Amino acid sequence: MRQPDRSTRLPPAPHPMVWRALLALSIIVSTGCNLAIDLEDYPYRALGPDTDLPVDASADASAEDTDVDDTPDAPAGQPALAFSELMIRVEPPPGESQELGEYVEIVNVGDAPIDPRGVVIEILETNERIEIDRLLDSPKERAVVEALEPIGPGEHFLFYRRASDHYVLDQVLDPTASYEYGRWGRPVGLSNFSRSMRLIQLEGEFGFVIHDEVAWREGALVDPNGETGTGRELRENVAFGLRPGQQSGREPTAWCYHRELLSEGPLFGSPGQPTPASCR
């Protein structure tokens, strides 16, 4: 057998930090996943030329003298969101052609708070989004957005499209737990015929979590998989409320009709509040 030439030197091994970077890159390329990595959470502190690696003084310590706590940390609380009230079919105000009183309420059914700025309601048929504006062009808009508070466990948040005193929504809403979408940007209307809405929480630059989904076809709530919900047609000026104890609005039977007039009307609903017992 031919012996290797001992006079030929192998190239130096890459730095351990380089190995880690190459390993992460190979995983991303091989899996094809779209991973979002926050580099600030994983800083790379390069060593200077000819600098020795730092020595861990504890490495020589005897294992018998070291107390190791094998108890895992308690898992952090997880936010979970659900659609909780829908005002879809609204009669236009006198002299108007648009249904401006529409709103979508969500509730945090998890055990950790969530920032409403990271919540997106995606309308699948049109690729439109109901969300808090990210480009703040005026001091008034900035003040409104900065005043918003996290959605705590059991708390509600409302996205509403008012733009008219006819519905008096602003008289019953908490300004720190509601946002008028379309006021500074393009308004998003909800069709009375057919739409699908998906409730999403953004995570990092590219990540997201789908929390809930609701759909209606031919003027009636349906299961997002296509099954028609019997007796759940959209009624003018009447909101759908999520029944107490329900954790998702996917099933049409999870919803009830509001029977109580909202303030001076003409809407029947309870935006920003728990579903009342009168909802049937």
C-alpha positions in Angstrom: 0.0 0.0 0.0 1.3 3.4 -0.9 2.0 5.5 2.1 0.8 9.2 2.1 3.4 11.8 1.6 4.0 13.1 5.1 5.8 16.2 3.7 2.5 17.5 2.3 0.6 19.6 4.9 -3.2 19.5 5.0 -5.0 22.9 4.9 -5.7 24.3 8.4 -9.2 23.3 9.8 -11.7 26.1 9.7 -12.5 28.1 12.8 -15.3 26.5 14.9 -17.5 29.5 14.3 -17.0 29.1 10.6 -18.1 25.4 10.9 -21.3 26.5 12.6 -22.1 29.0 9.9 -21.5 26.4 7.2 -23.6 23.9 9.0 -26.5 26.4 9.3 -26.2 27.3 5.6 -26.2 23.6 4.6 -29.4 23.0 6.5 -31.2 25.9 4.9 -30.1 24.9 1.4 -30.9 21.2 1.8 -34.3 21.7 3.4 -35.4 24.6 1.2 -37.1 26.2 4.2 -37.6 29.9 4.3 -36.0 30.6 7.7 -35.9 34.0 9.3 -32.7 34.4 11.5 -32.3 37.4 13.7 -28.6 38.0 13.6 -28.8 40.3 16.6 -29.8 37.3 18.7 -26.7 35.3 17.5 -23.8 37.8 17.4 -20.6 36.7 15.9 -17.5 38.0 17.7 -14.5 37.3 15.5 -11.1 36.8 17.1 -8.2 39.0 16.1 -5.3 37.6 14.1 -3.2 35.0 16.0 -5.5 35.3 19.0 -5.8 32.2 21.2 -9.2 30.8 21.9 -10.5 31.8 25.4 -9.9 29.1 28.0 -12.9 28.1 30.1 -11.5 27.9 33.7 -14.4 25.7 34.7 -13.3 23.0 32.2 -10.8 21.5 34.6 -13.3 21.5 37.5 -14.2 18.0 38.8 -17.7 16.8 37.7 -18.2 15.7 41.3 -17.8 19.3 42.6 -20.3 20.7 40.1 -24.1 20.8 40.9 -26.1 20.6 37.7 -29.8 21.5 37.7 -31.5 19.1 35.2 -35.0 20.7 35.8 -36.2 22.2 32.5 -37.5 25.7 32.5 -41.2 26.1 32.6 -42.6 26.7 29.1 -43.5 30.2 28.3 -47.1 31.2 27.8 -48.5 31.0 24.3 -50.8 33.6 22.7 -53.7 32.2 20.7 -56.2 34.3 18.7 -59.7 33.7 17.5 -62.3 35.6 15.6 -64.9 36.6 18.2 -67.4 39.0 16.5 -68.2 39.8 12.8 -70.2 42.7 11.4 -70.3 41.9 7.7 -73.5 43.0 6.2 -74.3 46.6 7.0 -76.8 49.0 5.5 -75.2 52.1 4.1 -75.7 55.4 6.0 -78.3 57.8 4.6 -77.0 59.3 1.4 -74.0 56.9 1.2 -73.4 53.9 -1.0 -70.7 52.2 1.1 -71.2 49.9 4.1 -68.9 51.8 6.4 -69.9 50.2 9.8 -68.2 46.8 9.2 -65.9 45.4 11.9 -63.9 42.3 12.9 -63.3 41.6 16.5 -60.6 39.1 17.8 -60.0 37.7 21.2 -56.9 36.3 22.8 -57.8 32.8 24.0 -54.2 32.0 25.0 -52.3 32.7 28.2 -49.8 35.3 27.0 -50.2 38.8 25.7 -49.8 39.7 22.0 -49.0 42.9 20.2 -51.8 44.0 17.9 -49.3 45.5 15.6 -48.3 42.0 14.6 -51.8 40.8 13.8 -53.0 40.5 10.2 -56.4 39.6 8.9 -55.9 38.3 5.4 -58.7 38.2 2.8 -57.8 35.2 0.6 -59.8 36.0 -2.5 -58.4 39.5 -2.9 -55.0 39.3 -1.1 -56.1 42.4 0.8 -55.1 42.8 4.5 -56.7 44.3 7.5 -54.0 45.4 9.8 -52.5 48.3 11.7 -50.7 50.7 9.3 -46.9 50.3 9.4 -46.1 53.6 7.6 -47.1 56.4 9.9 -47.4 59.6 7.9 -48.9 62.0 10.4 -48.4 62.8 14.1 -52.1 62.0 14.7 -51.8 58.5 13.2 -48.6 57.9 15.2 -50.2 58.9 18.4 -53.1 56.5 17.7 -50.8 53.6 17.0 -48.5 54.3 19.9 -51.4 54.3 22.3 -52.4 50.7 21.4 -51.9 48.2 24.2 -51.1 44.5 24.0 -54.0 42.1 23.9 -53.9 40.2 27.2 -55.4 36.8 27.8 -59.2 37.0 27.5 -59.1 40.5 26.1 -60.6 41.7 22.8 -59.3 43.9 20.0 -61.4 45.4 17.3 -60.6 46.4 13.7 -63.4 48.6 12.5 -64.3 50.6 9.4 -66.4 53.5 10.6 -65.8 56.7 8.8 -69.4 57.8 9.6 -71.1 59.1 12.7 -74.2 57.1 11.7 -72.9 54.0 13.5 -71.5 55.7 16.6 -68.9 53.0 17.1 -66.3 55.3 18.5 -68.6 56.1 21.4 -68.4 52.5 22.8 -64.8 51.5 21.9 -61.6 51.6 23.9 -59.1 53.6 21.8 -56.3 51.5 23.2 -58.0 48.2 22.0 -59.4 49.2 18.6 -58.1 50.5 15.3 -60.0 52.1 12.4 -58.5 50.4 9.3 -58.6 52.4 6.1 -58.7 55.7 7.8 -55.2 56.7 6.5 -54.9 54.1 3.8 -57.0 52.2 1.3 -60.2 50.8 3.0 -60.9 47.1 2.8 -64.6 46.2 2.2 -66.2 42.9 3.2 -68.3 41.4 0.5 -71.8 40.3 1.5 -71.6 37.4 -0.9 -68.4 35.4 -0.5 -65.1 35.9 1.3 -62.6 33.9 3.4 -60.6 35.6 6.2 -57.5 34.2 7.9 -56.2 35.4 11.3 -52.4 35.6 11.3 -49.8 36.6 13.8 -46.5 37.7 12.2 -43.2 36.4 13.7 -39.9 37.9 12.8 -39.2 39.1 9.3 -40.7 36.1 7.4 -42.4 33.9 9.9 -46.1 33.7 10.7 -48.7 31.7 12.6 -52.2 31.0 11.4 -54.6 31.1 14.4 -58.1 31.0 13.0 -60.2 31.1 9.8 -63.7 32.0 8.8 -65.6 32.0 5.5 -68.9 32.7 4.0 -70.4 31.8 0.6 -73.6 33.0 -1.1 -74.4 35.1 1.9 -74.1 32.5 4.6 -71.3 31.3 7.0 -69.7 28.1 5.9 -66.9 25.8 7.1 -63.6 26.9 5.4 -63.4 23.4 4.0 -66.6 24.0 2.0 -69.5 22.8 4.1 -72.5 25.2 4.2 -73.6 26.4 7.6 -77.3 25.8 8.0 -79.2 28.8 9.4 -76.1 31.1 9.5 -77.0 33.6 6.8 -75.6 37.1 6.9 -78.3 39.4 8.3 -78.3 43.2 7.7 -77.0 45.2 10.7 -76.8 42.1 12.9 -73.3 40.9 14.1 -72.2 37.3 14.5 -70.9 36.5 18.0 -68.6 33.6 19.0 -70.5 31.5 21.5 -69.0 31.4 25.0 -66.5 28.6 25.4 -65.6 28.4 21.7 -62.0 28.7 20.8 -62.3 29.1 17.0 -64.8 30.4 14.5 -64.2 27.8 11.8 -67.5 26.0 12.4 -70.7 27.9 11.6 -72.3 26.4 14.6 -69.8 28.3 16.8 -71.6 31.6 16.0 -74.8 33.2 17.2 -76.8 36.3 16.3 -76.6 39.4 18.4 -80.0 40.6 19.7 -79.0 43.8 21.5 -78.8 47.2 19.9 -75.4 48.8 19.9 -75.7 52.2 21.5 -78.0 54.3 19.4 -77.8 51.8 16.6 -78.6 50.8 13.9 -76.1 48.0 14.6 -76.8 44.9 16.8 -73.6 43.8 18.4 -71.2 44.2 21.3 -67.8 45.1 19.7 -65.0 45.1 22.2 -67.0 43.3 24.8 -67.7 39.6 25.6 -70.6 37.9 23.7 -73.8 38.6 25.7 -76.1 35.8 26.9 -78.8 37.2 24.6 -76.8 36.1 21.5 -78.7 33.1 20.0 
